[in-house]
Amino acid sequence: MHMRFVIGILLLLLTVSGQAEGGWNYPVSKDAFYAVAHGLALQDVRRHPEYYLGTRLLLAGEISGSERKEDQVVLEIECYPLSEEGRPLRDAQSCGRFIAHSTRIERETYAPGRLVTLTATLVGARQGEPGLPVFTVGEIHPWPSEGEKRERLRRSFRYQRWHDPFCHSWSAPYPYRHCW
């Protein structure tokens, strides 16, 4: 009996900590996370982009511009430091701008003002603008805006009957029979 109790507690702890489901709660995949150069900052790349060609970085920021060129979407991103969850820290000092392009993303999803976290490979610097690195997107995660969060929360409550204590099909103090 004692052994069952110990095993039950261990399983509960594993489930609560997220380890039973894989335990990875970061905006990019494990493979992408471990493939980046973690000790390298965007400021270093901006100073000497030719030294770091082909290097993959983990970056975060706010999209300041987006445009479609031929078959790819080009994003201009204002870089911010990462939080522990991988979210851009918008209140911190900016670490500069960079350009990211991809053929696998939709321009409408990545509109100006949206926060993103991405892995990207350095492919060069923009012509005529020294210190503006250009990256190819590996993985990208768009963070929901405050309005999207509120809408998601509102929708989750709208379709669940348990949030209204007077919503019962058999007795309701309201003059209508159905709650929704």
URTAHU-V839320 format. One record per residue. N is the residue number from 1. RES is the residue in one letter. SS is DSSP state (helix for helix, strand for strand, loop for the rest). PHI is phi in radians with two decimals (* if undefined). OMEGA is omega in whole degrees, -180 to 180 (999 if undefined). Layout:
{{N:RES:SS:PHI:OMEGA} {N:RES:SS:PHI:OMEGA}}
This chain:
{{1:M:loop:*:-180} {2:H:helix:-1.10:-180} {3:M:helix:-1.16:177} {4:R:helix:-1.09:179} {5:F:helix:-1.09:180} {6:V:helix:-1.11:179} {7:I:helix:-1.13:178} {8:G:helix:-1.08:178} {9:I:helix:-1.11:179} {10:L:helix:-1.09:178} {11:L:helix:-1.11:177} {12:L:helix:-1.09:179} {13:L:helix:-1.11:178} {14:L:helix:-1.12:179} {15:T:helix:-1.16:-179} {16:V:helix:-1.12:-179} {17:S:helix:-1.36:178} {18:G:loop:1.57:-177} {19:Q:helix:-1.24:-180} {20:A:helix:-1.21:-179} {21:E:helix:-1.81:-180} {22:G:loop:2.00:173} {23:G:loop:1.32:-178} {24:W:loop:-1.69:-177} {25:N:loop:-2.22:-179} {26:Y:loop:-2.18:-174} {27:P:loop:-1.18:176} {28:V:loop:-2.05:-178} {29:S:loop:-1.19:179} {30:K:helix:-1.06:-179} {31:D:helix:-1.05:180} {32:A:helix:-1.17:-179} {33:F:helix:-1.11:-177} {34:Y:helix:-1.38:-180} {35:A:loop:-1.55:-178} {36:V:loop:-1.59:176} {37:A:loop:-1.50:-173} {38:H:loop:-1.27:-178} {39:G:loop:-1.50:-174} {40:L:loop:-1.76:179} {41:A:loop:-1.80:179} {42:L:helix:-1.08:179} {43:Q:helix:-1.06:178} {44:D:helix:-1.13:179} {45:V:helix:-1.14:180} {46:R:helix:-1.13:180} {47:R:helix:-1.23:-176} {48:H:loop:-2.39:-177} {49:P:helix:-1.12:-178} {50:E:helix:-1.15:179} {51:Y:helix:-1.31:-171} {52:Y:helix:-1.96:178} {53:L:loop:-0.99:180} {54:G:loop:1.49:180} {55:T:loop:-1.44:180} {56:R:strand:-1.73:-179} {57:L:strand:-2.15:171} {58:L:strand:-1.79:-174} {59:L:strand:-2.22:177} {60:A:strand:-2.56:179} {61:G:strand:3.06:179} {62:E:strand:-1.99:180} {63:I:strand:-1.23:179} {64:S:strand:-1.83:178} {65:G:strand:-2.90:176} {66:S:strand:-2.56:178} {67:E:strand:-2.64:177} {68:R:strand:-1.75:175} {69:K:strand:-2.17:-177} {70:E:loop:0.94:-176} {71:D:loop:-1.83:-178} {72:Q:strand:-2.32:176} {73:V:strand:-1.80:179} {74:V:strand:-1.92:-180} {75:L:strand:-1.94:170} {76:E:strand:-1.80:-172} {77:I:strand:-2.17:173} {78:E:strand:-1.53:-173} {79:C:strand:-1.38:173} {80:Y:loop:-2.31:176} {81:P:loop:-1.11:-180} {82:L:strand:-1.60:171} {83:S:loop:-1.45:179} {84:E:loop:-1.13:179} {85:E:loop:-1.48:-178} {86:G:loop:1.60:180} {87:R:loop:-1.53:177} {88:P:strand:-1.15:177} {89:L:loop:-1.56:-174} {90:R:loop:-1.16:-180} {91:D:loop:-1.36:180} {92:A:loop:-1.37:179} {93:Q:loop:-1.24:-180} {94:S:loop:-1.15:176} {95:C:loop:-1.80:175} {96:G:strand:1.91:179} {97:R:strand:-1.88:172} {98:F:strand:-2.66:180} {99:I:strand:-1.93:176} {100:A:strand:-2.29:179} {101:H:strand:-2.32:-179} {102:S:strand:-2.75:175} {103:T:loop:-1.69:-173} {104:R:loop:-1.80:-178} {105:I:loop:-2.08:179} {106:E:loop:-1.72:-178} {107:R:loop:-1.11:-178} {108:E:loop:-1.14:180} {109:T:loop:-1.23:-175} {110:Y:loop:-1.91:-179} {111:A:loop:-1.45:177} {112:P:loop:-0.97:-179} {113:G:loop:1.72:-179} {114:R:loop:-1.40:175} {115:L:strand:-1.50:-179} {116:V:strand:-2.43:169} {117:T:strand:-2.18:-175} {118:L:strand:-2.61:166} {119:T:strand:-1.82:-176} {120:A:strand:-2.61:179} {121:T:strand:-1.86:-180} {122:L:strand:-1.24:179} {123:V:strand:-2.04:179} {124:G:strand:2.68:177} {125:A:strand:-2.24:-179} {126:R:loop:-1.20:179} {127:Q:loop:-1.12:177} {128:G:loop:1.47:178} {129:E:loop:-2.22:-180} {130:P:loop:-1.14:179} {131:G:loop:1.51:176} {132:L:loop:-1.86:-176} {133:P:strand:-1.23:179} {134:V:strand:-2.06:-177} {135:F:strand:-2.13:168} {136:T:strand:-1.79:-176} {137:V:strand:-1.27:172} {138:G:strand:-1.61:173} {139:E:strand:-2.14:179} {140:I:strand:-2.44:180} {141:H:strand:-2.17:175} {142:P:strand:-1.46:178} {143:W:loop:-1.52:-180} {144:P:loop:-1.20:177} {145:S:loop:-1.31:179} {146:E:helix:-1.08:177} {147:G:helix:-1.11:178} {148:E:helix:-1.17:177} {149:K:helix:-1.10:179} {150:R:helix:-1.09:-180} {151:E:helix:-1.12:178} {152:R:helix:-1.10:178} {153:L:helix:-1.15:180} {154:R:helix:-1.09:179} {155:R:helix:-1.17:-180} {156:S:helix:-1.14:178} {157:F:helix:-1.44:-175} {158:R:helix:-1.10:-174} {159:Y:loop:-1.69:178} {160:Q:loop:-1.93:-174} {161:R:helix:-1.28:-173} {162:W:helix:-1.20:-176} {163:H:helix:-1.40:179} {164:D:loop:-1.92:-176} {165:P:loop:-1.18:-179} {166:F:loop:-1.74:-177} {167:C:loop:-1.67:176} {168:H:loop:-2.28:-179} {169:S:loop:-1.23:-177} {170:W:loop:-1.59:177} {171:S:loop:-2.71:178} {172:A:loop:-2.49:180} {173:P:loop:-1.32:-178} {174:Y:loop:-1.50:-179} {175:P:loop:-1.26:179} {176:Y:loop:-1.78:-173} {177:R:loop:-1.53:-177} {178:H:loop:-1.82:-177} {179:C:loop:-1.35:-176} {180:W:loop:-2.02:999}}
